[in-house]
């Protein structure tokens, strides 16, 4: 698991997803535009920090 990591442009994650651009960087989450190397389809990749979930409140 990679925590609080900022990925450089053009890095390939999991031998499949190539980072094309960082779209957003906020506390506990980062959003990237990536390209699936198998299908050549562009996707949105959202990386969430485990600490980010601690701020959620779930009412049951």
TORGU-623729 format. One record per atom (N, C-alpha, C): x, y, z. Coordinates in steps of 0.1 Angstrom, whole numbers, padded with zeros to 4 digits, always signed. Layout:
N
XYZ/...
! end
This chain:
60
+0008-0012+0000/+0000+0000+0000/+0009+0012+0000/+0006+0022-0008/+0013+0035-0009/+0005+0045-0002/+0011+0052+0008/+0003+0062+0015/+0009+0076+0013/+0001+0086+0011/+0005+0099+0009/+0015+0101-0001/+0014+0094-0012/+0023+0094-0023/+0018+0103-0034/+0027+0111-0040/+0023+0118-0052/+0031+0112-0064/+0023+0108-0074/+0029+0100-0085/+0034+0110-0096/+0046+0108-0101/+0050+0117-0112/+0043+0113-0125/+0042+0123-0134/+0036+0121-0147/+0044+0110-0154/+0037+0102-0162/+0042+0091-0170/+0047+0078-0162/+0046+0078-0149/+0049+0066-0142/+0038+0056-0145/+0041+0043-0145/+0031+0033-0147/+0029+0025-0134/+0017+0024-0130/+0013+0018-0118/+0008+0004-0121/+0012-0006-0113/+0007-0020-0114/+0009-0025-0128/+0019-0021-0135/+0022-0025-0149/+0010-0023-0158/+0002-0013-0155/-0010-0011-0163/-0015+0003-0165/-0015+0011-0155/-0020+0025-0155/-0010+0035-0156/-0009+0043-0167/+0001+0053-0169/-0005+0066-0165/+0001+0073-0155/-0003+0086-0150/-0001+0096-0161/-0011+0104-0165/-0010+0114-0175/-0010+0128-0169/-0018+0130-0158/-0019+0143-0152/-0025+0142-0138/-0021+0151-0130/-0027+0152-0116/-0038+0162-0118/-0050+0158-0114/-0062+0166-0116/-0065+0174-0103/-0063+0168-0091/-0066+0174-0079/-0057+0168-0068/-0054+0176-0058/-0047+0172-0046/-0052+0179-0034/-0060+0172-0026/-0066+0177-0014/-0061+0168-0002/-0064+0173+0010/-0060+0166+0022/-0067+0152+0021/-0058+0142+0022/-0063+0128+0022/-0067+0121+0009/-0066+0129-0002/-0070+0123-0015/-0063+0130-0026/-0060+0123-0037/-0054+0128-0049/-0061+0122-0060/-0063+0130-0071/-0070+0125-0083/-0061+0126-0095/-0060+0116-0103/-0052+0116-0115/-0059+0112-0127/-0055+0117-0139/-0059+0112-0152/-0049+0101-0155/-0053+0089-0159/-0044+0079-0162/-0049+0072-0175/-0040+0064-0181/-0044+0056-0193/-0042+0041-0190/-0052+0033-0193/-0050+0019-0191/-0042+0014-0203/-0030+0008-0200/-0021+0004-0211/-0026-0008-0219/-0035-0015-0213/-0041-0027-0220/-0052-0023-0230/-0060-0013-0226/-0071-0010-0235/-0070+0004-0242/-0060+0012-0237/-0057+0025-0242/-0069+0035-0238/-0077+0031-0229/-0088+0040-0224/-0083+0049-0213/-0087+0061-0213/-0084+0070-0202/-0093+0068-0190/-0088+0068-0178/-0096+0066-0166/-0092+0077-0156/-0100+0078-0146/-0098+0087-0134/-0093+0077-0123/-0082+0080-0117/-0077+0072-0106/-0077+0081-0094/-0084+0077-0083/-0084+0084-0071/-0077+0076-0060/-0068+0083-0054/-0060+0076-0043/-0064+0083-0030/-0069+0074-0021/-0074+0079-0008/-0064+0075+0003/-0061+0084+0012/-0053+0081+0024/-0062+0073+0034/-0057+0063+0041/-0064+0057+0052/-0069+0067+0063/-0061+0077+0065/-0065+0087+0075/-0077+0095+0071/-0080+0096+0058/-0091+0103+0053/-0104+0097+0058/-0105+0084+0059/-0117+0077+0063/-0120+0079+0078/-0110+0083+0086/-0112+0086+0100/-0121+0098+0102/-0122+0107+0092/-0130+0119+0093/-0145+0116+0089/-0148+0104+0084/-0162+0101+0080/-0169+0097+0093/-0182+0100+0093/-0191+0096+0104/-0202+0088+0097/-0204+0076+0102/-0215+0068+0097/-0225+0066+0108/-0237+0070+0105/-0249+0069+0114/-0257+0057+0109/-0259+0048+0119/-0267+0036+0115/-0281+0037+0122/
! end
